[in-house]
Amino acid sequence: MKKLSIPAFSLSRQITHNKTALLNALEEVLDQQAFIGGHFVTRFEEELATYLGSTYAIGCNSGTDALWMALHALRIPKNGIVLTTPFSFIASSSEIASHGAHPVFIDIEHDTFNINPQLLAAWLEKNAYFEGKTAIHKATGFPVVGIVPVDLFGQCADYRMLHDIAETWNLWIIEDTAQAIGATYGEKKAGTLGSIGAFSFYPTKNLGAFGDAGACVTDDPILAERLLQVRHHGRKAGYDYQELGINSRLDAFQAVALSQRLPLLDGFNDRRRAIAQQYAEAFSALNNLQLPREIIGRHVYHQYTLLVRDASGKSLRNELEQYLTSVGIHTRIFYPQSLQSIPFLNTHPALATACPVATMATESCLSLPMWPEMTDEEVQAVCAAVQQFFMQPILETHAQV
Ligand SMILES: Cc1ncc(COP(=O)(O)O)c(C=O)c1O
């Protein structure tokens, strides 16, 4: 029998979609030498805003820059406190710390992996009070200024509750939606649920460029103007610099590639959802597995992430990972550490929190292959291999412990 080789993610088939049209479009950029800014970038920004139903989209160099710019546009103060999730890519909180502000990690819900709004409300009730309209942290005297939820693995956080909390405590929300383009929450698209939405178009994302790229979206004209200024060295016009900014450009080649791919995004996301459905049906009878659940809006399965634990809570993740690797199926661990365990993100001892659910997730999570070009045969092979693993004698031994 031919040995399987199924990568966790692959671009090899994706780059064949519309390749000729793509090469022609890239050639247009070359012919016009419109490398920096210009109409290719503006066109993609307009297409993105239209797709999302937002008023403004402002391209930039990466999702990390989008978060940095969003925080800067909202004038995050030095020592400001921002409530965020411990279970994400580092940029969700490193950009808070890079402004001299403090990320405070609120544990996640174990079924969505997203920030737990009840715990967030409880932290504020216990730790904050109002001075005028500003929420102040009792122990440090620092202002609590905002929330950065992440729409992890392709599913929106619980924005109904988050908005109620934000309103009560006078906080802004920056939505880190790097992983959820095309997901929805009620009538709205992911990215349009906070004051600013931050997108990454890193090549492995549901909408991926051929290099680094990102964007901020907003409906607020004042924030849009600030974002434009901040991404351009704080420059209002000409040599009129108003504040410290950065140079963060959406490259014209990337903009052209993204324009080519955006019309395909909903189809890619539908295929991801179909694969998730096949996985869910195949694994529904297996014990020791918590499957991803579509609880909030439309999930676009950037990742299909399992929790692999036996009845006593012992993680079987490494065993499953090793077994799948041995049969040629490659998986990923998102994430092997929670952010509150990273020393330089623990910016003040009085702001440390315990995040047991996130810690458990780091020990038990495993992401199966998930990319739209997987064939049905490949999906079935993953299903069969996972089923096979749970029939092994080693697991019966675990179950008896
Ligand atoms: C949740 C999240 N936020 C932010 C980022 C940062 O995006 P980029 O890699 O484009 O800087 C990523 C990318 O991996 C991400 O997954």
The ligand as an ORCA input file, in Angstrom:
! r2SCAN-3c Opt
* xyz 0 1
  C      -4.559     35.356     16.034
  C      -3.435     36.011     15.289
  N      -3.173     37.297     15.524
  C      -2.180     37.946     14.869
  C      -1.405     37.297     13.943
  C      -0.264     38.036     13.314
  O      -0.349     38.070     11.928
  P       0.986     38.208     11.019
  O       1.688     36.898     11.060
  O       0.436     38.563      9.672
  O       1.790     39.301     11.610
  C      -1.662     35.956     13.648
  C      -0.844     35.237     12.638
  O      -0.424     34.148     12.803
  C      -2.695     35.282     14.351
  O      -2.976     34.004     14.118
*
